Amino acid sequence: MKKYKLINEDRGAEIIYGLEDELNSKLNDTIAIPAEAADISCTNIDELEQQLIDEFERNSKNLSNCCTQSPQQLNECINYDYLTPEEVIFCFLGLDIRYIPENFSTEKMYSEVDCQVIDNIVDNTIEYKMLKRAIKLKEKTGITITPNREIHTDGLIDWAIDKFIEEVADTKSAVKNTSTKRLKIPNTKGYPKDFAKELHKQLTKHGLISGNFEEMWLWEKYQNSLSYLADELSNKFPDECPASRKEVYLLAYITNPGKSKLSQVSASHDGPALRSIDSTISTLKNNYIQ
């Protein structure tokens, strides 16, 4: 059985880096645009801010498992009789097809708000542009498509060879073990980095969050406790967490556990949760050097 590899073996890592950068840009918009709108006395700033927060979170969640593929996965995919266009583009971009976002469609680019980030990256790749053209000119390129919009892999391989994939003469080199690179969801905007790291350390220590610093943190308590934390951070650290930005700054780090805007949620009255938060804030005040 023939074995193949990507001509650009680092393509998956390049795409992951692009997705990370695009997510960072979207997070910058989430933080910056409402502030800019306020400066020009724009109306409905709260609605705009919530819309941007929701879009960022949905895109982040949609891509949270995205990672590079191994050579074995590429060959397994190419060995199928048929592939969807989305599976094909993931294969040629060096991404694991098991984590294709549910609403991602090469036919309906920019139609889903939770696919904005991946649409922006894929739309600008040579792989997508050439595949799109090849599908359109299928009779001239040798690509055949089923009525269910699936692509026959035999014609696909003939078209893709020496463009994106190449045959591997040595079987061992085609099945070598390679580590996959998973997308790191950005969460380092808003707070100073040393402040954010100390906050993460203390919140983790008190069981209020889970997750690594480089990831979006999962809030383990009730949302009204999260609202209380935003209030306390703003009260005790007005420079790092200004009152006008306290919710969006915090949500740049913590996955929002509910749909409600934090400013519309009353503070928690849960004693143990408040004591954990108060202890976190107290230790943060002592350990963070301003």
N, C-alpha and C positions, 0 to 999 in steps of 0.2 A: 504494500500500500504506500502511495506517495505521501511524503510529508512536506509541509510548507512552514514558512515563517514570514513575519513581516519584514519587508526590506528595511524599514526604519524600526529597529527593535525597541527604540526608546519612545515610540509614538504614544503609547499609553501614558507614560509619565509626563510627556509634554501636554497631553490633553488634561490630565488631572491638575497640573499646575495652572493651566488656563482656566479651568473651572474654579479653582481656589481664588484666582485673581478676580474673576468675574463676580464671585460671591462677595469678595471684599469690596468691590465697586458698588454692589447693590447695598451692602451694609453702610457704606459711606453715604449713599443717597438717603437711606433710612434716617441717618443722624443729621445730615447736613441740609437737605431740602426743606424740611419743616422750619428750621431755624432761618433759612434764607427767605422763606415765605413770610415769616413773622416780621422780618425787617422791612418788608414792603407792604405790611398791613394786609396780607392776604386773609380772606375769610375761610372758614372751615379748616383751620390748621389741624385741629384734633382729628378730623376725618382723614385728612391727607396723611398725617403721621400714622394713624392706625392702619390705613391702607398699605403704606410702605412696610410697616412692621409685619403685617400679615403676608405680604408678598415675599419678603425676605425669608420668613420662617417656613413658608410652604416650599420655596425653592431649596432651602437648606435641608429640610426633611426629605424632599424628593431625591436629593443626591447623597444622602448621608451614608449609603452603603456602596456608592460607586467606587470601583477599584480597577486596576489594570488586570489584563488577562495573562494567563500563562501560555507558553507555546502549545501545551497539551490541549488547552481549551480552544485555541484557534483551530487546531486540526480536528478536534471533535466537531466543531461547528461546520467546517468545510465538508466534513464527511456526511452531514445530513443531506437528504434529497432536496429539501427546500429550506429557505430562510426568509424571514420577513425583512423588508428594507431596513427596519430598525436594528435587527440582529446583524445584518450585513455591515451597516455603518459602524456599529460597535466593534465588530470583528476587525475591520480595517483601521479603526482608530485605536486599537489595542486595549479595548475596555471589556470587562467581564459582562457577557450578555445576561447573566442571571440578575443583574441589578439595573436593567433598563427601566427608567421611570415609567410608571403606569400610563401616564397621559402623553408621553413623548411620541410624536408622529412625524415622520419625514414628509408626509403629505400635508400636514396641518401645522407647519411651523408658525410660532408666535400666536397660536390660538388658545393656549392654556397658560394661565398666569403662573402656575407652579412649575412651568418648564422654560421660563424666560431665560434663565442662566444657561442651561444646556443648549437651548435653541441658538443663543447668541454665539456660543463656541462652535457648535456643529456647522452652522450656516456659513461660517468663514473658512471651513476646511476644504482643501482640494479634494479630499475623499468624497465629501458630500456633493460638491459641485459636479464632479465627474460621474458619480453614481446617478445623480438626478438626470443628467444629460443622457447617460447610457440607458436608463429606464425609458426615457422619452423616445429614444431612437433604437429601441430594442431589436428591431428586425436587422438593423445595420451593425449592431454590436455583438450579436449572438446571444444576448440575454433573453431568456423566456420567462414569462410571468404567468402564474395560475390565475383563474378567476377570483380566487381569494386573496390576491395581491401578494402571493409568495413567489420568491425568485428561485428558479432551478439552479442548483449549485454547480452543475457541470458547465453550463455556459458562463456562469459567473466566474469560475476559476480561470477559464480560458481568457476572459476579458481582463481579470485582475492581475494575471501573471505578468511580472516585470513592471507592473504599475505600483502595486502595493504589497504583493506577496512574491516569494520566490521559492522554488523547489529546493529542498535540502537533500543533498546526496548522502550525507552521513546521518543515519537515523538517530544516533545518540545525541547529536547536537540539536535535533529538533525536539527532543523530549527532556532536555536538561531542566533541572529544577531552577525556577526563578521566583523571587519573592514578588508579591503583588503590592502595589502602592495604593492605599486607600485615601480617599478624599478627606482632607482636614477641614472641617467646617470652621470658618473664621469667627473669632470671638474676642479680638484684642483691640477693639475700637472704643473710644469714649473715655475709659479710665486710663490713668498712667499705668504702665505695665507692672511696676513694682507694687502699686496699690492693688491692681487686679489679682496678682499672684498671691498676695497676702490675704485678700478677701477669699479667694478660692481655697486656700489652705485652711482658713478658719471655718468657712461654711462646710467643708468636707469633714473636718474634725468634729463638728457638732452634728453631723448627720443630716444637714439641711439640703445638701446637693450630692450628686454622684457624677462621675465623668472626669476625664483628664482635663488639665488646664487648656490644652489646645483644642478641645471640643466644646460644643455647646453643652452647658451644664444642665443636668436634669434636676428640677426642683422636686424635693421629696415630700414637701408638706403642702398645706392648702394654699390656694392662690391668695387668700387674704393675708397670709403670713408673708408672702412675697411682696404684697403691697406695703405691709408694715416695714419690711426691710428697705424698700425704696425710700420710704419716708425717713427712716432712721439714718440711712446713708446721706441723704440730702441735708438733714439737720446737723449731723456731726462732721460732714465733709463737704461743705458747700462749694469749695473750689473744684474738687474732683467730681462731684455729683451735683451740679446746679439744679435748683428746684424745678426750673422750666424743662429740664431734660432728664429728670430722675427715672422716669419709666423707660424711656427708649434706651438710655444708657445701660440700664440693668438688663433689659431684654436683648441687648447685643451680646450678652454672655449666657443668659439662661433661657432655655426653651420654655416658651409661654405654655403653661399647663391648661389654659382655657381660652375661650374666645373673647372674653371681656377685656376692655382696656383697663390697665392697672389703676389709672386715676379714677375709674368709676367703681372700684371695689373698695368696700370699707375695710379698715385695718382689722387684723385678727384679734380676737379676745381669748385665744387658746393659750393658757398659761405656759405650758412646757415649750411650745414653739416660740413664744415671745422671749422666754428666758434664754433659749438657745441663741436667738438673734441678738439679744442684748449682750450676751457673753461674747458673741462673735464681734460685735461692734466695739466693745470695750477692749478686747485683745488687739483688734485691728488698730485702734487708736494708739495703743502702747507700742505696737511693733512697726507701724508704718512711719517712716521718717519723711516728714514733709519739707 
